[in-house]
Amino acid sequence: MSFVREDFETSPYVDKVFEIRKKAESDNNPDSINATIGSLKDENSKLYVFSSVYRIYDSLPDEVKAAYSSAIKGNPDFLQTVINWVDNGLLNLEKDAIATPGGTGAIDLAINCCLKPGDNILIPEIGWGSYSLMAKENHLNAYTYPLFDGDKFAIEELKKLCKELISKNNKLFFIINDPCQNPTGYSLTHQEWQELIDFFNELSKEGEIIILDDIAYIDFAKEDSRSYFKLFNQLNEKILFLVAFSASKTLSAYGMRLGALLSYNKNKENIDDFTNACVRFARCTWSNSNNGFMHCFNKLFTEHQEEYLKERAEAVSLIAERAEIFLKEAKEVDLPIYPYKDGYFVTVKIEKDKINAYQEALIRNSIYAVPVNKGIRIALCSLNKEKTKGLAKKLKEVLDEIA
Ligand code: PLP
């Protein structure tokens, strides 16, 4: 007998990332490599902490940290600041935002407010594992789009799938995690975005379209992370553009559980309807987001942005240096990787049926990394330069062993 509703899974949830991370942490070999952790670490392998953030947070009165937020939607000054920070005034459509517990909360909120059990959702084939879990738990039919055709973004295949899906029930819900995609580190070019926007405008004659851009890693792009947003001003009224923002990554503050879901459309009524639905959903699930951290976020970006930008620039250069070492060596030893531009992760290309054997062989060599669809993810964000040096060669040697 189980008291759980029968359409819910009752087997224990095993998180791939946490499992392999536990194994890595119990390996006593001093040369072991733990490339599993998706959090930013410094060169001493300590969690990267922006002092500009905690100087403000620690200065807040305890009553502020302890209090509920001033509205279920989120504190109004935080919402305005997060919109300004995310779109930098580049989007002049009607817009709104709601505070969420992390980027995860934003994505789950979007899914719940737009889709009902039995609906379809289009997610990346090589992507963050939680998308497919959310689809499953919400009883959605998940379809996946391939990311690459050779080393290029597989735009034609994506268009084909979008056409197929919209013809099923006149609705398309499409998730993309761009820029600095997890796990490949790819970012779409402006041309690719422009081609997609033209395509969606045309496709919207057949039904409603929701584009959810999960921008979790946007603040770790080396340059020009925002200008592609300008292109979205061309979207017509039948397309809702949603942006899931994660303060976990932007502020390297994963445990604070703050994020936001931003919505954009030509028509204000559509935005108001969507926001009202979101507020109702939030009220019934997490109710409030972290009040103290919303205050901290607001103060940081309205009064101390320069200090934060300086600290963040250092973090971005650090990841870029690690990436440069890895990519150069990968090229030298001919290690197959997916096209990487920016961000926390790079992924070794490997056929699906060889992933388990590869991972086991890596573990025998004290190398720990997370298997993803069609690859093994290397978290550059948490590997110091010393550990990064020589890693591509080791990965290639183990790959050759199992070939
Ligand atoms: N999106 C992607 C692609 C992620 O990798 C993550 C975290 O790992 C998130 C969203 C959400 O993170 P959080 O809920 O901590 O903001």
Residues whose N, C-alpha, C, O or C-beta is under 5 A from the ligand:
A	BS01	PLP	P101 G102 G103 T104 G105 W128 N177 N182 D214 A216 S246 S248 Y254 L258 G259
